[in-house]
Amino acid sequence: MENLKYEDLELMSYDDIAYEVLKENGAKMTIKDLFGQIIKLLGLSNEEYENHVGDFFEILSTDKRFIMLENGYWDLRVNHSHKIKIEEDDDDFIDDLEIEEIEDVDDEDEEIDDDVDPEDDEAEDDLKDLSVISEDDEDDEDDDLM
């Protein structure tokens, strides 16, 4: 952090300084070493280190620029991002994707296709023995049963 003056560092937050340290260092660091370097750069005491290391851990945990690695190491998330390779065949698939709009259809608005070939509709054969009765006819049958 040779390019930053002490006055500039004083105005920065711990996470911003940590970002610059990791960026300049180019390697992962433990939280102990990372915060230790920040304390050293700011000229703070060991007591300050002990009082604020927990807060520093919380800051790194919630800041999306950082990622916690195995064995307590921390690094910049950009150093560990995964890139997805899309092959040419996938491009065609992605181009063919369309979002279809779903419309609500009321029973009254439903259209009936009169051009249906009766030979193609097997369900129609199953229904030929059924008869349609009105509600009045149904009420009369219920009265007869009682």
N, C-alpha and C positions, 0 to 999 in steps of 0.2 A: 504494500500500500504506500509505496514511495511517492506516488503522484498526489496523494492527499495530505494536506497539512493537518496539524493537530486541531486547529480551529474548525476545519471542515468535519473532522471525525466527531467532535463534540456535538455537532448539530445533527448527526446521523443517529438513527435508532440502532439497537443491537442487531436486528435482523438485516438491516441494510449493510452494516459493517461486515456481518458474517457472509453476506452475499459477495461482497467485494473480496474478502479474504479467500473464500473458496474459489472464486473466479480466477484470482491471481495465482493461487496455489496450484490449481488444476488437478487436485487430488482430493479424495475423501478424507475426512478428519473425524476424530471422536469429538463428542460434545465438550469434553474436558479440555482437549487441546484447542478447539475452536474458540470456546469462551475464554480460555486462558490467554489466547492471542489478542482477543478483543480487549480484555482487561489491561494487558501490557501496552497495547496501542493507546489506550485512553489514560494510562498512568494511574490506574485505580489500585487499591490495596487488595490483599488476599481476603480481607473481611468482606469487601464488596463482591468478590467472586463468590464466596460462600452464601452471601445474602441473596444473590440474584441468579445463580445458576439454574434454580428450579423455574424461575420466570422465563429465563432464556430457553429452556427446554420446551416450555409451553408455547413460546413465540414460534420456535422452529416447527413445532408440531402442527400449528395452525396456518403457517405461511406456505402457500402452494408452490413457492419457488424452491423449496427444500424437500428432500426425500431422505427418510431414515433407511439405512441399509442394514445388513446383518452385522452382528457384533457391536452394535452401538455407533456405527459410523454414519456420518451425515455427508450429503453432497447436494449439488444443484440438480434439480429435477431435469433440466434440459440436457444434462449429461447422460441421462438414463431413459430418455424417451424412446419408444419403439416406433419404427416406421413400418407402415404397411405397404407392401409391394403389390400393385395391381397389375395383373398380366393383361395382355391384349384381349383375350377371350372375356375377361371380366368387364372390360370397358363396354363391350356390346351389351352385356347383361345389364349394366348400370344404366346405359342409354335407353334400354327398353322398359325400365321401371316407370310406371305411371301411378299416380295417386288417383284413385277413383272416388268420386263423390257419392256418398250413399244418400239416397232420397227416401223420405218416409212415404209409404204408399198406403192410402186408406182403402178399405175394401170397396167403397163406393167408386173410387177412381180407377180401380183395376180394370184393365181392358181384357176382353175375351177374344181369343183368336178364332174366328169363324172358319178359317181356311185349314183346319186340322183334318187330316185324313182319318176317317173312322177305323180303317183297317190297321192303322199304326197305333191306335190307342186301345191296348188290351184292357185297361181299367174300365172302359166303357162296356165291355162284354160282361164284366162282373156286376155292373149296376143295372142291367136290363130287367132283372126280376124284382127290383125294388120299386115301391110306389111312393109317391109324395102325398102327404096328408097335411091339411091345414091345422092350425092350432085349435080351431073350433071342433074339427073332427076328433082331435086328440082329447079334448075336454069331454066330448060325448062318450068316447070309449072308456074314460076314467069313471064317468058316472055309471056306465053299464056294469063295470066291474064291482061296484060297491053295492 
